[in-house]
Amino acid sequence: MRTDIIVVGYNTPEFEANTLSAIIAHTSYGTYQITYAQNARDNSLASFWNELIATSTCEQICLLNPDTVPAMNWLGEMHAVLRRDPNIGAVVPSSNLVHVSQVLVPFPRMEQDWSKINTFARTLVLEGSLDCLTLSAMCVLFRKSTWHEAGGFDTDFPLYGEDSEFFWRVRTKLNKRLVWCRSTYCHHYGQQCTTKAATDGEFDYVEMRKRAMELFIRKTGYSYQTHGALEQLERA
């Protein structure tokens, strides 16, 4: 099955170039394409994701933040989890930074040396996987059919929360599992695009996160503050 790795940039060319280079260097599994696009300033991320996914001809979609470095063999291991059960709706890797940390071992957030990132990834002796309440789209793999069945990302969210709400629907409306594949790793520098945009005066970062939290609670009836992106339901 073909995978479309979608990277949406937002005016951080140095981080985006690093992410794209890491994908090419560290992806050895299957047939894939990279879709890289800069988001227009007046588009919500949800609407932009929806547009890119709708026009994709691939059966599987991987959303990847533009400030990440996926480690060696990342996509193959995530694919293996997604393939093993048709009722799995989406898969995420281990990461140093995504709402709540998935990796308890301290590791420098701003590490630029890929060899150190790959070495760290190999030290993760986290076998198996965990089921989750909802997921972050920092790095996430799912079938395009799942996106279609769930109705796409909610464009009421201008930024933040759209991923958590979408995967909440995948689990609660479609009754599909959301799985954390603990054996693979994606390094996340975290909030590079939004921090730069907020510094440039494009929006109030604190207010935007607050609005996203309130909207998530209103739409799901569940506390965004307490759910954690990877709060586990049970061991898979």
Secondary structure, DSSP 8 states (H G I E B T S, - for coil): -EEEEEEEE-S-HHHHHHHHHHHHHH--SSEEEEEEEE--TTS-HHHHHHHHHHH---SEEEEE-TTEEE-TTHHHHHHHHHHT-TTEEEEEEEES-SSS-S--S---TT---HHHHHHHHHH----SEEEES---TTEEEEEHHHHHHHT---TT-SSSSHHHHHHHHHHHTS--EEEEEEEEEEEE--SHHHHHHHHTTSS-HHHHHHHHHHHHHHHHSS-HHHHTTT-EEEE-
